[in-house]
Amino acid sequence: MSPALIEMLGLLAGGLTTFAFVPQVYQVWKSKSAKDISLGMYSIFVAGIALWLVYGVLAQSLPVVLANTLTLILASMVLLMKIVFDRKDKQKKL
């Protein structure tokens, strides 16, 4: 397989797995609720994606860098909304 084809495969795979987060971000934003989302899971996931991004930069892998940059942004948005919306829900109960 040619290097260009391998690069395209990596970009396609990264694009699909990254954009899979868009519906989650939209749903949490629209509902203003993240009560069913695990704070622990998203915290660990965001840390892992950050490490994949560092790896991609060090390995000079464009597909890894692009996919993980976008995934880090999207997953961080969900994590931030989880924290903010959970705080608001907790304050409403007081």
Contact map, one row per residue, 1 for C-alpha under 8 A:
1110110000000000000000000000000000000000000000000000000000000000000000000000000000000000000000
1111110000000000000000000000000000000000000000000000000000000000000000000000000000000000000000
1111111000000000000000000000000000000000000000000000000000000000000000000000000000000000000000
0111111100000000000000000000000000000000000000000000000000000000000000000000000000000000000000
1111111110000000000000000000000000000000000000000000000000000000000000000000000000000000000000
1111111111000000000000000000000000000000000000000000000000000000000000000000000000000000000000
0011111111100000000000000000000000000000000000000000000000000010000000000000000000000000000000
0001111111110000000000000000000000000000000000000000000000000000000000000000000000000000000000
0000111111111000000000000000000000000000000000000000000000000000000000000000000000000000000000
0000011111111100000000000000000000000000000000000000000000000011000000000000000000000000000000
0000001111111110000000000000000000000000000000000000000000000111011000000000000000000000000000
0000000111111111000000000000000000000000000000000000000000000000000000000000000000000000000000
0000000011111111100000000000000000000000000000000000000000000000000000000000000000000000000000
0000000001111111110000000000000000000000000000000000000000000011011100000000000000000000000000
0000000000111111111000000000000000000000000000000000000000000000001000000000000000000000000000
0000000000011111111100000000000000000000000000000000000000000000000000000000000000000000000000
0000000000001111111110000000000000000000000000000000000000000000001000000000000000000000000000
0000000000000111111111000000000000000000000000000000000000000000001101100000000000000000000000
0000000000000011111111000000000000000000000000000000000000000000000000100000000000000000000000
0000000000000001111111110000000000000000000000000000000000000000000000000000000000000000000000
0000000000000000111111111000000000000000000000000000000000000000000000100110000000000000000000
0000000000000000011111111100000000000000000000000000000000000000000000000100000000000000000000
0000000000000000000111111110000000000000000000000000000000000000000000000000000000000000000000
0000000000000000000111111111000000000000000000000000000000000000000000000000010000000000000000
0000000000000000000011111111100000000000000000000000000000000000000000000110110000000000000000
0000000000000000000001111111110000000000000000000000000000000000000000000000000000000000000000
0000000000000000000000111111111000000000000000000000000000000000000000000000000000000000000000
0000000000000000000000011111111111000000000000000000000000000000000000000000010010000000000000
0000000000000000000000001111111110000000000000000000000000000000000000000000000010000000000000
0000000000000000000000000111111100000000000000000000000000000000000000000000000000000000000000
0000000000000000000000000011111110000000000000000000000000000000000000000000000000000000000000
0000000000000000000000000001111111000000000000000000000000000000000000000000000010001000000000
0000000000000000000000000001101111100000000000000000000000000000000000000000000011001100000000
0000000000000000000000000001000111111000000000000000000000000000000000000000000011001100000000
0000000000000000000000000000000011111100000000000000000000000000000000000000000001000100000000
0000000000000000000000000000000001111100000000000000000000000000000000000000000000000000000000
0000000000000000000000000000000001111110010000000000000000000000000000000000000001000000000000
0000000000000000000000000000000000111111110000000000000000000000000000000000000000000000000000
0000000000000000000000000000000000001111111000000000000000000000000000000000001001100000000000
0000000000000000000000000000000000000111111100000000000000000000000000000000000000000000000000
0000000000000000000000000000000000000111111110000000000000000000000000000000000000000000000000
0000000000000000000000000000000000001111111111000000000000000000000000000010011000000000000000
0000000000000000000000000000000000000011111111100000000000000000000000000000001000000000000000
0000000000000000000000000000000000000001111111110000000000000000000000000000000000000000000000
0000000000000000000000000000000000000000111111111000000000000000000000000010000000000000000000
0000000000000000000000000000000000000000011111111100000000000000000000010011000000000000000000
0000000000000000000000000000000000000000001111111110000000000000000000000000000000000000000000
0000000000000000000000000000000000000000000111111111000000000000000000000000000000000000000000
0000000000000000000000000000000000000000000011111111100000000000000100110000000000000000000000
0000000000000000000000000000000000000000000001111111110000000000000100010000000000000000000000
0000000000000000000000000000000000000000000000111111111000000000000000000000000000000000000000
0000000000000000000000000000000000000000000000011111111100000001100100000000000000000000000000
0000000000000000000000000000000000000000000000001111111110000001100110000000000000000000000000
0000000000000000000000000000000000000000000000000111111111000000100000000000000000000000000000
0000000000000000000000000000000000000000000000000011111111100000000000000000000000000000000000
0000000000000000000000000000000000000000000000000001111111111111100000000000000000000000000000
0000000000000000000000000000000000000000000000000000111111111100100000000000000000000000000000
0000000000000000000000000000000000000000000000000000011111111000000000000000000000000000000000
0000000000000000000000000000000000000000000000000000001111111000000000000000000000000000000000
0000000000000000000000000000000000000000000000000000000111111100100000000000000000000000000000
0000000000000000000000000000000000000000000000000000000111111111100000000000000000000000000000
0000000000100000000000000000000000000000000000000000000110011111110000000000000000000000000000
0000001001100100000000000000000000000000000000000000000100001111111000000000000000000000000000
0000000001100100000000000000000000000000000000000001100100001111111100000000000000000000000000
0000000000000000000000000000000000000000000000000001110110011111111110000000000000000000000000
0000000000100100000000000000000000000000000000000000000000000111111111000000000000000000000000
0000000000100110110000000000000000000000000000000000000000000011111111100000000000000000000000
0000000000000100010000000000000000000000000000001101100000000001111111110000000000000000000000
0000000000000000000000000000000000000000000000000000100000000000111111111000000000000000000000
0000000000000000010000000000000000000000000000000000000000000000011111111100000000000000000000
0000000000000000011010000000000000000000000000001000000000000000001111111110000000000000000000
0000000000000000000000000000000000000000000001001100000000000000000111111111000000000000000000
0000000000000000000000000000000000000000000000000000000000000000000011111111100000000000000000
0000000000000000000011001000000000000000000000000000000000000000000001111111110000000000000000
0000000000000000000010001000000000000000010011000000000000000000000000111111111000000000000000
0000000000000000000000000000000000000000000001000000000000000000000000011111111100000000000000
0000000000000000000000001000000000000000000000000000000000000000000000001111111110000000000000
0000000000000000000000011001000000000000010000000000000000000000000000000111111111000000000000
0000000000000000000000000000000000000010011000000000000000000000000000000011111111100000000000
0000000000000000000000000000000000000000000000000000000000000000000000000001111111110000000000
0000000000000000000000000001100111000000000000000000000000000000000000000000111111111000000000
0000000000000000000000000000000011101010000000000000000000000000000000000000011111111100000000
0000000000000000000000000000000000000010000000000000000000000000000000000000001111111110000000
0000000000000000000000000000000000000000000000000000000000000000000000000000000111111111000000
0000000000000000000000000000000111000000000000000000000000000000000000000000000011111111100000
0000000000000000000000000000000011100000000000000000000000000000000000000000000001111111110000
0000000000000000000000000000000000000000000000000000000000000000000000000000000000111111111000
0000000000000000000000000000000000000000000000000000000000000000000000000000000000011111111100
0000000000000000000000000000000000000000000000000000000000000000000000000000000000001111111110
0000000000000000000000000000000000000000000000000000000000000000000000000000000000000111111111
0000000000000000000000000000000000000000000000000000000000000000000000000000000000000011111111
0000000000000000000000000000000000000000000000000000000000000000000000000000000000000001111111
0000000000000000000000000000000000000000000000000000000000000000000000000000000000000000111111
0000000000000000000000000000000000000000000000000000000000000000000000000000000000000000011111
